[in-house]
Amino acid sequence: MNLSQNALQITPSMTLEITAKARQLKAEGVDVIDFGVGEPDFDTPDYIKEAAIEAIKKGYTKYTPASGILELKKAICEKLKRENGLFYEPEQIVVSNGAKHSIYNALSAILNPGDEVIIPVPYWLSYPEMVRLAYGKPVFVQTKEENNFKITAEELTAAINPKTKALILNSPNNPTGAVYTRKELQDIAEVVEETGIFVISDEVYEKLIYEGEHVSIASLGEKIKELTIVVNGMSKAYAMTGWRIGYTASSLDVAKVMANIQSHTTSNPNSIAQYASVTALTGDGVAIKRMVEEFNKRRLYAVERISKMKGLKAVRPQGAFYVFVNIEEYVGKKVNGRKIKGSLDFATLLIEEANVAVVPALPFGMDNYIRISYATSMENIEKGLDRIENFLNKI
């Protein structure tokens, strides 16, 4: 069978594989602590759910414009102006089926076959796969732990060549939780402006910040704004992962191409979720504040516990809901005669021996790390970290 060679090169999501393994064990009655999850454990706030129910009652269940309803585009524009100092018109907004879809739309709109996209390492595992699906070439730039795994202007400059089309920037970052400072973004913006490449700025975790502040690189001047495709969505901040609403803000030329692509691929995002998102964006934000406060308590506890464990080093996250953990000291060692060759072996042994699911960092581009999500209850965090500590003592 002669299938698409481009599609066949795409690797499955390892985070989904770990989650599926954890669910399978739970279905079999095993008490598994799942630190692999990439979504808030909080329920969608009631006022958003009520808005969705009201939309159904009003009959808002038909097709909408492919790139989103005007009410939502206006709400997004107001949000960007109010919170990010960014001024866009509704026609510059494209609403999609989640932020992942938004990123793929952006890549499809700007890439020609062979164009290169710079991706700082570690990265969210879907970035390189989406670049490849859009017929581009991912170019990985290794960042340094001492710089909290953030790409510098110097590292970016060294990676740019005539084939470079874009940089994918993610702040707050998945998997590290790193947050770029205004100065760091200004330095990167200067390089981008000089070279004329695009920036795809993934800001989906922007409201989940505990140290520092969120700055959108597009807010640093008109020139960098013109070159930036801002990506955001409802999933993380509003606990709306299943509602599948993401959006982009960009130059009008790029927005038109993305809207055209979407009109021929998925058509409009879910109509009911769009109307609920209008309410979410115009709400008072109290539910978000409470969620962030709880995440921060968990973050501080998890980092302190992990940092005290034998042989582990936790990278202190400033945002998102992950701890990036260095397991290098255990690579090459054995558990019950089985050698730990890297993060995948470590994660496999951990779920089999201790019933704890974590995400190996191999698909993030760094094999001597694991990612632990604290988007679960404090009780689960305490129990899960106890199990990890007992597991380490056996090595």
KEMARVEX-599770 format. One record per residue (C-alpha): residue number from 1; residue in three letters; x, y, z. Coordinates in steps of 0.05 Angstrom, whole numbers. Layout:
+-----+-----+--------+--------+--------+
:   i :  aa :   east :  north :     up :
+-----+-----+--------+--------+--------+
: NUM : ALA :      X :      Y :      Z :
...
+-----+-----+--------+--------+--------+
//
This chain:
+-----+-----+--------+--------+--------+
:   i :  aa :   east :  north :     up :
+-----+-----+--------+--------+--------+
:   1 : MET :      0 :      0 :      0 :
:   2 : ASN :     31 :     66 :    -23 :
:   3 : LEU :     15 :    117 :     31 :
:   4 : SER :     38 :    189 :     39 :
:   5 : GLN :    112 :    189 :     56 :
:   6 : ASN :    104 :    257 :     89 :
:   7 : ALA :     49 :    231 :    135 :
:   8 : LEU :     86 :    166 :    150 :
:   9 : GLN :    146 :    205 :    179 :
:  10 : ILE :    102 :    233 :    235 :
:  11 : THR :    113 :    200 :    302 :
:  12 : PRO :     56 :    185 :    351 :
:  13 : SER :     48 :    231 :    411 :
:  14 : MET :     85 :    199 :    469 :
:  15 : THR :     45 :    240 :    520 :
:  16 : LEU :    -19 :    209 :    493 :
:  17 : GLU :     13 :    140 :    496 :
:  18 : ILE :     31 :    149 :    570 :
:  19 : THR :    -39 :    176 :    585 :
:  20 : ALA :    -70 :    116 :    549 :
:  21 : LYS :    -27 :     68 :    589 :
:  22 : ALA :    -48 :    101 :    654 :
:  23 : ARG :   -121 :     98 :    635 :
:  24 : GLN :   -114 :     25 :    616 :
:  25 : LEU :    -85 :      8 :    684 :
:  26 : LYS :   -139 :     48 :    719 :
:  27 : ALA :   -192 :     10 :    680 :
:  28 : GLU :   -161 :    -54 :    706 :
:  29 : GLY :   -169 :    -29 :    777 :
:  30 : VAL :    -97 :     -7 :    789 :
:  31 : ASP :    -87 :     55 :    832 :
:  32 : VAL :    -47 :     98 :    784 :
:  33 : ILE :    -24 :    169 :    798 :
:  34 : ASP :    -23 :    206 :    731 :
:  35 : PHE :     29 :    261 :    726 :
:  36 : GLY :     25 :    259 :    650 :
:  37 : VAL :    -38 :    299 :    640 :
:  38 : GLY :    -33 :    365 :    602 :
:  39 : GLU :    -98 :    396 :    623 :
:  40 : PRO :   -126 :    430 :    685 :
:  41 : ASP :   -160 :    382 :    733 :
:  42 : PHE :   -211 :    437 :    749 :
:  43 : ASP :   -279 :    435 :    717 :
:  44 : THR :   -300 :    489 :    667 :
:  45 : PRO :   -330 :    546 :    708 :
:  46 : ASP :   -406 :    544 :    715 :
:  47 : TYR :   -418 :    612 :    682 :
:  48 : ILE :   -384 :    586 :    619 :
:  49 : LYS :   -424 :    521 :    619 :
:  50 : GLU :   -488 :    561 :    629 :
:  51 : ALA :   -471 :    604 :    569 :
:  52 : ALA :   -463 :    542 :    527 :
:  53 : ILE :   -531 :    515 :    550 :
:  54 : GLU :   -562 :    583 :    533 :
:  55 : ALA :   -531 :    581 :    464 :
:  56 : ILE :   -563 :    513 :    452 :
:  57 : LYS :   -630 :    538 :    475 :
:  58 : LYS :   -625 :    598 :    428 :
:  59 : GLY :   -611 :    552 :    370 :
:  60 : TYR :   -538 :    573 :    359 :
:  61 : THR :   -524 :    504 :    331 :
:  62 : LYS :   -514 :    519 :    257 :
:  63 : TYR :   -454 :    534 :    214 :
:  64 : THR :   -417 :    598 :    231 :
:  65 : PRO :   -367 :    636 :    188 :
:  66 : ALA :   -308 :    590 :    178 :
:  67 : SER :   -259 :    634 :    217 :
:  68 : GLY :   -306 :    646 :    275 :
:  69 : ILE :   -366 :    688 :    297 :
:  70 : LEU :   -358 :    763 :    298 :
:  71 : GLU :   -378 :    767 :    372 :
:  72 : LEU :   -320 :    722 :    391 :
:  73 : LYS :   -271 :    758 :    346 :
:  74 : LYS :   -290 :    824 :    379 :
:  75 : ALA :   -283 :    794 :    448 :
:  76 : ILE :   -213 :    768 :    429 :
:  77 : CYS :   -193 :    837 :    403 :
:  78 : GLU :   -217 :    869 :    468 :
:  79 : LYS :   -179 :    817 :    509 :
:  80 : LEU :   -114 :    829 :    469 :
:  81 : LYS :   -120 :    904 :    477 :
:  82 : ARG :   -138 :    901 :    551 :
:  83 : GLU :    -88 :    848 :    574 :
:  84 : ASN :    -32 :    849 :    522 :
:  85 : GLY :    -30 :    920 :    495 :
:  86 : LEU :    -44 :    893 :    425 :
:  87 : PHE :    -91 :    925 :    375 :
:  88 : TYR :   -123 :    881 :    322 :
:  89 : GLU :   -186 :    886 :    280 :
:  90 : PRO :   -235 :    827 :    279 :
:  91 : GLU :   -214 :    807 :    208 :
:  92 : GLN :   -143 :    795 :    235 :
:  93 : ILE :   -170 :    741 :    282 :
:  94 : VAL :   -179 :    668 :    261 :
:  95 : VAL :   -216 :    623 :    310 :
:  96 : SER :   -197 :    550 :    303 :
:  97 : ASN :   -208 :    481 :    335 :
:  98 : GLY :   -158 :    491 :    391 :
:  99 : ALA :    -90 :    525 :    394 :
: 100 : LYS :    -57 :    464 :    362 :
: 101 : HIS :   -101 :    474 :    301 :
: 102 : SER :    -83 :    548 :    302 :
: 103 : ILE :     -9 :    532 :    300 :
: 104 : TYR :    -18 :    483 :    243 :
: 105 : ASN :    -59 :    536 :    204 :
: 106 : ALA :     -2 :    586 :    215 :
: 107 : LEU :     51 :    538 :    190 :
: 108 : SER :      9 :    518 :    130 :
: 109 : ALA :     -1 :    592 :    113 :
: 110 : ILE :     72 :    613 :    114 :
: 111 : LEU :    113 :    552 :     95 :
: 112 : ASN :    137 :    529 :     26 :
: 113 : PRO :    170 :    460 :     17 :
: 114 : GLY :    239 :    460 :     49 :
: 115 : ASP :    229 :    524 :     91 :
: 116 : GLU :    262 :    518 :    159 :
: 117 : VAL :    229 :    532 :    226 :
: 118 : ILE :    273 :    543 :    287 :
: 119 : ILE :    248 :    506 :    349 :
: 120 : PRO :    284 :    516 :    416 :
: 121 : VAL :    298 :    452 :    454 :
: 122 : PRO :    263 :    428 :    496 :
: 123 : TYR :    198 :    437 :    458 :
: 124 : TRP :    126 :    415 :    458 :
: 125 : LEU :    129 :    350 :    420 :
: 126 : SER :     77 :    369 :    367 :
: 127 : TYR :    117 :    429 :    340 :
: 128 : PRO :    166 :    390 :    295 :
: 129 : GLU :    112 :    342 :    272 :
: 130 : MET :     67 :    400 :    250 :
: 131 : VAL :    125 :    433 :    214 :
: 132 : ARG :    137 :    368 :    176 :
: 133 : LEU :     64 :    360 :    159 :
: 134 : ALA :     66 :    430 :    129 :
: 135 : TYR :    126 :    408 :     87 :
: 136 : GLY :    176 :    449 :    127 :
: 137 : LYS :    240 :    428 :    162 :
: 138 : PRO :    247 :    435 :    237 :
: 139 : VAL :    314 :    462 :    260 :
: 140 : PHE :    329 :    450 :    333 :
: 141 : VAL :    369 :    498 :    376 :
: 142 : GLN :    393 :    469 :    441 :
: 143 : THR :    382 :    516 :    500 :
: 144 : LYS :    418 :    516 :    566 :
: 145 : GLU :    391 :    495 :    634 :
: 146 : GLU :    428 :    553 :    667 :
: 147 : ASN :    387 :    600 :    623 :
: 148 : ASN :    323 :    564 :    644 :
: 149 : PHE :    320 :    532 :    575 :
: 150 : LYS :    305 :    597 :    539 :
: 151 : ILE :    334 :    613 :    471 :
: 152 : THR :    378 :    675 :    469 :
: 153 : ALA :    384 :    726 :    414 :
: 154 : GLU :    455 :    701 :    400 :
: 155 : GLU :    432 :    629 :    393 :
: 156 : LEU :    376 :    650 :    347 :
: 157 : THR :    422 :    691 :    304 :
: 158 : ALA :    470 :    632 :    296 :
: 159 : ALA :    413 :    587 :    273 :
: 160 : ILE :    384 :    633 :    219 :
: 161 : ASN :    402 :    622 :    146 :
: 162 : PRO :    370 :    639 :     79 :
: 163 : LYS :    322 :    580 :     86 :
: 164 : THR :    296 :    602 :    154 :
: 165 : LYS :    223 :    622 :    152 :
: 166 : ALA :    201 :    624 :    225 :
: 167 : LEU :    215 :    616 :    299 :
: 168 : ILE :    167 :    581 :    345 :
: 169 : LEU :    167 :    615 :    413 :
: 170 : ASN :    130 :    587 :    472 :
: 171 : SER :    122 :    628 :    536 :
: 172 : PRO :    103 :    603 :    588 :
: 173 : ASN :    137 :    541 :    562 :
: 174 : ASN :    115 :    469 :    558 :
: 175 : PRO :    152 :    428 :    584 :
: 176 : THR :    196 :    473 :    627 :
: 177 : GLY :    149 :    526 :    654 :
: 178 : ALA :    199 :    580 :    634 :
: 179 : VAL :    174 :    651 :    623 :
: 180 : TYR :    212 :    700 :    578 :
: 181 : THR :    227 :    769 :    606 :
: 182 : ARG :    212 :    833 :    568 :
: 183 : LYS :    286 :    844 :    556 :
: 184 : GLU :    297 :    774 :    529 :
: 185 : LEU :    238 :    784 :    481 :
: 186 : GLN :    264 :    852 :    460 :
: 187 : ASP :    331 :    822 :    442 :
: 188 : ILE :    297 :    766 :    402 :
: 189 : ALA :    251 :    816 :    368 :
: 190 : GLU :    312 :    856 :    343 :
: 191 : VAL :    339 :    793 :    309 :
: 192 : VAL :    272 :    777 :    279 :
: 193 : GLU :    263 :    847 :    252 :
: 194 : GLU :    332 :    848 :    222 :
: 195 : THR :    322 :    781 :    186 :
: 196 : GLY :    248 :    786 :    169 :
: 197 : ILE :    229 :    717 :    193 :
: 198 : PHE :    161 :    702 :    224 :
: 199 : VAL :    149 :    688 :    298 :
: 200 : ILE :     95 :    639 :    318 :
: 201 : SER :     84 :    659 :    390 :
: 202 : ASP :     48 :    604 :    429 :
: 203 : GLU :     18 :    640 :    489 :
: 204 : VAL :    -34 :    589 :    510 :
: 205 : TYR :     -8 :    585 :    582 :
: 206 : GLU :     -5 :    661 :    591 :
: 207 : LYS :    -52 :    665 :    650 :
: 208 : LEU :    -16 :    610 :    688 :
: 209 : ILE :     43 :    651 :    714 :
: 210 : TYR :     70 :    650 :    785 :
: 211 : GLU :    135 :    689 :    777 :
: 212 : GLY :    148 :    746 :    730 :
: 213 : GLU :     97 :    772 :    679 :
: 214 : HIS :     71 :    751 :    611 :
: 215 : VAL :     94 :    795 :    554 :
: 216 : SER :     72 :    782 :    483 :
: 217 : ILE :    130 :    793 :    435 :
: 218 : ALA :     80 :    824 :    386 :
: 219 : SER :     69 :    882 :    436 :
: 220 : LEU :    141 :    907 :    429 :
: 221 : GLY :    130 :    948 :    366 :
: 222 : GLU :     94 :    952 :    300 :
: 223 : LYS :    149 :    917 :    260 :
: 224 : ILE :    153 :    856 :    305 :
: 225 : LYS :     76 :    855 :    309 :
: 226 : GLU :     72 :    850 :    233 :
: 227 : LEU :    119 :    790 :    234 :
: 228 : THR :     85 :    754 :    293 :
: 229 : ILE :     28 :    705 :    292 :
: 230 : VAL :      0 :    705 :    363 :
: 231 : VAL :    -30 :    638 :    383 :
: 232 : ASN :    -76 :    629 :    443 :
: 233 : GLY :   -137 :    591 :    465 :
: 234 : MET :   -188 :    575 :    517 :
: 235 : SER :   -162 :    507 :    539 :
: 236 : LYS :   -112 :    520 :    594 :
: 237 : ALA :   -135 :    585 :    627 :
: 238 : TYR :   -209 :    569 :    628 :
: 239 : ALA :   -205 :    493 :    637 :
: 240 : MET :   -238 :    484 :    569 :
: 241 : THR :   -193 :    432 :    537 :
: 242 : GLY :   -250 :    392 :    508 :
: 243 : TRP :   -286 :    452 :    479 :
: 244 : ARG :   -232 :    461 :    426 :
: 245 : ILE :   -227 :    536 :    416 :
: 246 : GLY :   -161 :    568 :    397 :
: 247 : TYR :   -146 :    631 :    358 :
: 248 : THR :    -92 :    671 :    322 :
: 249 : ALA :    -80 :    745 :    315 :
: 250 : SER :    -36 :    765 :    257 :
: 251 : SER :    -26 :    811 :    198 :
: 252 : LEU :    -87 :    814 :    152 :
: 253 : ASP :    -49 :    779 :     96 :
: 254 : VAL :    -32 :    719 :    139 :
: 255 : ALA :   -101 :    717 :    171 :
: 256 : LYS :   -135 :    714 :    103 :
: 257 : VAL :    -93 :    655 :     82 :
: 258 : MET :   -106 :    618 :    147 :
: 259 : ALA :   -181 :    631 :    142 :
: 260 : ASN :   -181 :    605 :     71 :
: 261 : ILE :   -143 :    542 :     91 :
: 262 : GLN :   -192 :    529 :    148 :
: 263 : SER :   -253 :    540 :    104 :
: 264 : HIS :   -231 :    481 :     61 :
: 265 : THR :   -208 :    435 :    117 :
: 266 : THR :   -250 :    439 :    180 :
: 267 : SER :   -299 :    497 :    166 :
: 268 : ASN :   -320 :    532 :    230 :
: 269 : PRO :   -302 :    513 :    302 :
: 270 : ASN :   -357 :    487 :    346 :
: 271 : SER :   -412 :    540 :    347 :
: 272 : ILE :   -434 :    528 :    419 :
: 273 : ALA :   -363 :    530 :    445 :
: 274 : GLN :   -352 :    596 :    408 :
: 275 : TYR :   -411 :    630 :    444 :
: 276 : ALA :   -388 :    602 :    511 :
: 277 : SER :   -318 :    630 :    496 :
: 278 : VAL :   -347 :    700 :    488 :
: 279 : THR :   -374 :    695 :    559 :
: 280 : ALA :   -309 :    666 :    585 :
: 281 : LEU :   -268 :    724 :    556 :
: 282 : THR :   -314 :    777 :    583 :
: 283 : GLY :   -322 :    746 :    652 :
: 284 : ASP :   -291 :    772 :    717 :
: 285 : GLY :   -234 :    722 :    720 :
: 286 : VAL :   -246 :    701 :    792 :
: 287 : ALA :   -247 :    627 :    774 :
: 288 : ILE :   -180 :    634 :    738 :
: 289 : LYS :   -149 :    670 :    798 :
: 290 : ARG :   -170 :    614 :    845 :
: 291 : MET :   -142 :    561 :    797 :
: 292 : VAL :    -76 :    597 :    792 :
: 293 : GLU :    -71 :    603 :    867 :
: 294 : GLU :    -82 :    529 :    875 :
: 295 : PHE :    -32 :    512 :    820 :
: 296 : ASN :     20 :    555 :    854 :
: 297 : LYS :     12 :    517 :    920 :
: 298 : ARG :     22 :    452 :    884 :
: 299 : ARG :     81 :    479 :    845 :
: 300 : LEU :    118 :    501 :    907 :
: 301 : TYR :    105 :    436 :    942 :
: 302 : ALA :    125 :    393 :    882 :
: 303 : VAL :    189 :    431 :    869 :
: 304 : GLU :    210 :    428 :    942 :
: 305 : ARG :    196 :    353 :    947 :
: 306 : ILE :    230 :    334 :    882 :
: 307 : SER :    291 :    377 :    896 :
: 308 : LYS :    303 :    337 :    960 :
: 309 : MET :    299 :    269 :    926 :
: 310 : LYS :    363 :    231 :    915 :
: 311 : GLY :    392 :    244 :    846 :
: 312 : LEU :    336 :    288 :    819 :
: 313 : LYS :    340 :    361 :    801 :
: 314 : ALA :    277 :    401 :    790 :
: 315 : VAL :    278 :    461 :    743 :
: 316 : ARG :    236 :    513 :    780 :
: 317 : PRO :    177 :    531 :    734 :
: 318 : GLN :    152 :    603 :    730 :
: 319 : GLY :     88 :    586 :    693 :
: 320 : ALA :     44 :    531 :    662 :
: 321 : PHE :     34 :    469 :    706 :
: 322 : TYR :     95 :    425 :    695 :
: 323 : VAL :    160 :    410 :    731 :
: 324 : PHE :    218 :    391 :    685 :
: 325 : VAL :    261 :    341 :    723 :
: 326 : ASN :    333 :    322 :    710 :
: 327 : ILE :    342 :    246 :    717 :
: 328 : GLU :    413 :    242 :    689 :
: 329 : GLU :    441 :    210 :    751 :
: 330 : TYR :    397 :    148 :    740 :
: 331 : VAL :    413 :    138 :    666 :
: 332 : GLY :    455 :     75 :    659 :
: 333 : LYS :    431 :     45 :    725 :
: 334 : LYS :    386 :    -16 :    733 :
: 335 : VAL :    320 :    -33 :    766 :
: 336 : ASN :    306 :   -107 :    776 :
: 337 : GLY :    359 :   -122 :    723 :
: 338 : ARG :    329 :    -74 :    672 :
: 339 : LYS :    375 :    -18 :    649 :
: 340 : ILE :    352 :     54 :    647 :
: 341 : LYS :    377 :     79 :    579 :
: 342 : GLY :    339 :    144 :    580 :
: 343 : SER :    274 :    179 :    598 :
: 344 : LEU :    229 :    128 :    563 :
: 345 : ASP :    258 :     70 :    603 :
: 346 : PHE :    253 :    111 :    667 :
: 347 : ALA :    179 :    128 :    654 :
: 348 : THR :    163 :     57 :    634 :
: 349 : LEU :    194 :     28 :    696 :
: 350 : LEU :    161 :     80 :    740 :
: 351 : ILE :     91 :     64 :    716 :
: 352 : GLU :    104 :    -11 :    720 :
: 353 : GLU :    140 :    -12 :    786 :
: 354 : ALA :    107 :     46 :    823 :
: 355 : ASN :     42 :     59 :    786 :
: 356 : VAL :     61 :    130 :    771 :
: 357 : ALA :     55 :    160 :    701 :
: 358 : VAL :    103 :    214 :    680 :
: 359 : VAL :    122 :    238 :    610 :
: 360 : PRO :    191 :    221 :    584 :
: 361 : ALA :    226 :    282 :    554 :
: 362 : LEU :    253 :    243 :    494 :
: 363 : PRO :    199 :    271 :    449 :
: 364 : PHE :    214 :    340 :    476 :
: 365 : GLY :    285 :    334 :    450 :
: 366 : MET :    320 :    320 :    516 :
: 367 : ASP :    327 :    248 :    538 :
: 368 : ASN :    355 :    258 :    608 :
: 369 : TYR :    291 :    292 :    635 :
: 370 : ILE :    219 :    275 :    651 :
: 371 : ARG :    159 :    321 :    656 :
: 372 : ILE :    114 :    319 :    717 :
: 373 : SER :     47 :    354 :    714 :
: 374 : TYR :     18 :    383 :    777 :
: 375 : ALA :    -50 :    391 :    745 :
: 376 : THR :    -78 :    341 :    795 :
: 377 : SER :   -100 :    344 :    868 :
: 378 : MET :    -51 :    358 :    924 :
: 379 : GLU :    -69 :    289 :    952 :
: 380 : ASN :    -48 :    256 :    887 :
: 381 : ILE :     16 :    298 :    884 :
: 382 : GLU :     36 :    277 :    954 :
: 383 : LYS :     20 :    204 :    942 :
: 384 : GLY :     54 :    203 :    874 :
: 385 : LEU :    117 :    236 :    898 :
: 386 : ASP :    120 :    187 :    956 :
: 387 : ARG :    118 :    131 :    906 :
: 388 : ILE :    172 :    162 :    862 :
: 389 : GLU :    217 :    171 :    923 :
: 390 : ASN :    207 :     97 :    942 :
: 391 : PHE :    222 :     77 :    870 :
: 392 : LEU :    287 :    117 :    869 :
: 393 : ASN :    309 :     84 :    934 :
: 394 : LYS :    307 :     16 :    899 :
: 395 : ILE :    354 :     37 :    843 :
+-----+-----+--------+--------+--------+
//
